[in-house]
Amino acid sequence: MDFLPFLLADRDFYRPIDEITDIGVEHAVDALPQDGSQVASGVWTVCVPAEGFGAASGWKVHVSAALDRAQQVLDTTSAICVEQGVPFKYLSNSVFYTWQHHKQGSRAQSGKFIAAYPADVEAARRLMEVLASALEGERGPHILGDRRYREGSVVAYRYGAFAEIPRLRPDGTTELLVPDREGRLVKDERGIVFTLPEGIEDPFAIVEAPPAATAGRTPSETSGKESAGTGRSDLGA
C-alpha cells in the first residue's frame, strides 16, 4: 500500500504528498517548545525541544482521538508534552487523519494521532500517567500494535526506534531496526500485535501475584480458614 500517499494530492495523477492543497481542517498547537522546532514531515508535524531527542530508541507513547475531538486532544497532549520537555508529532490535518485511518491504510499505523518520545522509562511513565488522567473520557480507535496504558484509555505505548534505522533486504525493500537489550539491531516489529525485542520487558504491565496466604492450600482449606471468625473472605482487601 506504499502508493496510497501519492493519491492524496491529485485525483487523476500520482503526486508527492507535500503538493496537497486540500488539507481539510488544519491541526495546530499553541504550546510550542521554547527555542525548539516545528517542522512538517510527510503527514506529520514534528515538535522538538531545543535539546532534541533524549534517546535514539525507547518507549513510544501514542494517543488516539476521534476526528471530531482531534484538536481538543491535541491541545491537551501538546501542552503536557511541552511542560515535560518531551518531543512529539501529530497528524497535520483532517485529510491526513482520514487517510491514516482508511480501511486500505496500514493497520500498523492506524489509530495513531499523536506520538511522543520520552527519554526513558520514568519519563514515559510520568507522561502516560498525566495524559491518561487528563484525557479520561476521550474516545479513539485502538492502536493494534500497542498496549493501552489503562483499560479504555486513548493513551498507549510500544517499544521502538525514535529515528528510523533502515536495512536493505535482498529483494530491494527495506526493514526498520531497533536495538534489543544488548544493543544488537533487530527488526522493529510494527504489526497488529504488541511485540518486544528479545530481552526487553514491559515495565508498565501490571502483574498480579497469587495471594501468599493461600498459596499451596486446597480450595476447602482456603474457604474454611478464611471464613472462620470473620464471616467473610479477606482476599482483595
N, C-alpha and C positions, 0 to 999 in steps of 0.2 A: 504493500500500500504506500510505497515511498512517493508515488506520483501524485497523491492526493493534495499536498500543499500547493502544487502548481495549478490546481483548478480553482483556487480562490480568487486570483487577481483578474481572471478573464473567463467569460462563459464559453468562448469559442476556441481559445488557444491556450496552450501551456505557457504560463508566465511565472517569473520568480515571485515568491510570496511578498517580498518587500515592495512590489509595484501595486499592491492592492489599494484601491481608493475608497471602496465602500466598506467601512470598518464597523458599521452599526453603532453601538454605544461604546464610547471610549472609556476605559477604566483608568483611573489616575489616583495617585496618592498625595495627600497633603503633607504627611510626615516623611521627611527625607533625611538620610544620614548626613550629619554635619560634615562638610568637606568631602563627602563621598561622591559617588557617581550613580547616574541612572541612564542606562543605555538599552536600546531595542536589540533583541537577539532572536530573530525568527518570529515566532508567535508570542514570545515572552518579552516583558520589560524587566530588566535586572537592576536591582538596587544594592549597592555595595558600600559599606562604610570606608572611611579613609584608610583604615588599617588592613583592608582587604579580607580575604577568607582566612580564618584561623587554622584551617586544616585542608588537606587535599582530598580526604575521604572521611566518612563517618556516618552519623545518623541523620538522614534527611527527614525533615518534618514537612508533611503535606497537609493542606487544608482544602477541603472541598466546599462547594457552595451551590445553592440553587441559583439559576440565572437571574431571577428577579431580586435576589438578595446579594448578588455578587459585589456590588460597590460597598454595601454596608459591611460585609465580611472583610473586604479588603481594607476599609478604613480602620477597623478594629485590629486586624492582624498586623498591618504595616506599622501602626503606632507602637504595638508591643515589640515588634522586631527591632525597630529603631531604638526604642528605650533600652533594649537589652544588647544592642550592638550586633545583631545577627543579620548577615546578608540574606536577601530573599528575592524571589522573582514571582511575577504573576502574569496571567494571560492578559494581553494588552487591550482587548476589546471583545464585544459580544460575538462578533463573527468568528474570531479565533476560539472563543469558548465553545460555540456551537460545533465548529469543525473538530475540536479536540474530543467532544463527547458524541460525535456522529457514530451511527451504527457501523459504518465502514472504517472507522478510525482504529488506531492501535489500542487494543484492550489494556496493554501495559501502561499507557499514558492516560487512559480515560479516567475521569473523576478528579484529576488534579487541577486545581485552580491557582493555588499558591504553593510554592516550595521554599523552604527556609533551610539554612545551612549552619547550625550551631557548631561551635568549635570542638566540643567534647561531650561526653555523656551527661555530665551535670548541667551543662548549658542547655542540652536538648531536653532534659527532664524539667528544668526550670521553665523553659519556653513552652513546652507542651502543657504543663500544669496551669500556667496563666492563660494560655489560649483556650484550653478546654473549659475553664470556668467562664471566661469572657464570651465564648461562643456557644455556651449552653443554650439549647433550644433551637439553634440553627439546624437546617437540614441540608443534605447534599448527597451526591452519589457515593457509593462505596468504592474505594480505590483498591482494585483487586489484588495488586501485588504488595499491598501494605497491611499493617496490623493497626487497628484502631487503638488509640491511647486509652480511651474509655468506651464502654459499651454505648453505642448510639451517638458517639461524638463525631464531628466533622474533622477532627484532628487525628492524623495517622502518621506512621513512620516506617522507614525501611533503612537498611544499611546499603551504602553505595558510594561511588566516587562523586565528589563535588565537581570536578573538572573531568571531561571525557578523556579516557585513556584508550585509544583505539589500537586494535591489532588486525593486520591484514591476513585474511584466511586464504587457503589455496585456490578457492573459487573466485577470488577477486573481491569478495564482500568483506566488511569489517565487523568485528565484535568488540564490545566495550569491556574493559578490565577494571578490577578493583583489588586493592591489597587485602590478603587474608591476615590472620593473626600474626603470622611470621613475616609479613611484608611481601610475600610472593604474590605476583599478579595472577589473578584467576578471573574467570568470566563473571562479569557483573550481570547476574540474572535479573532481567526485568520482564517478568512474566505475569501470570494471573494468580499466582500463589505466593505467599510470603516465604522467602528462602534466605539463607545466610551462608556466607563463605565458610569454609572449614575453619574451626577454631573460634569463630565469632559467636558469642552468646547474646541473647536478648536481655539487656539489663533492665528493661521496663516491664517484662512479663511478670504477672502475679502468679506465684506458685503456692498452692495451698497444701501444707504439710498435714499428714494424718494426726489427729489428736494424740498426744503422748500418753494420756491417761488411759486410753482404751486399746493401745497397741498390743497385739498378741492375745487379746481376750475374745472369747466367743460371744456371739450376739446375746445368748441367755445370761452370761455373766455380766455383760455390759449393761443390759436392761435392768437386771435386778439390783446391781450396786448403784446405778445412777438414781433409781427411784427411791431407794431406801432412805428414810428420814427426811426427804425433801419433797417428794411428790412430783418432781419434775426432773428433766434432763439438764445437765449443766453444759452440754455441748453447745458451742457457739456463743457462750456468754462473754 
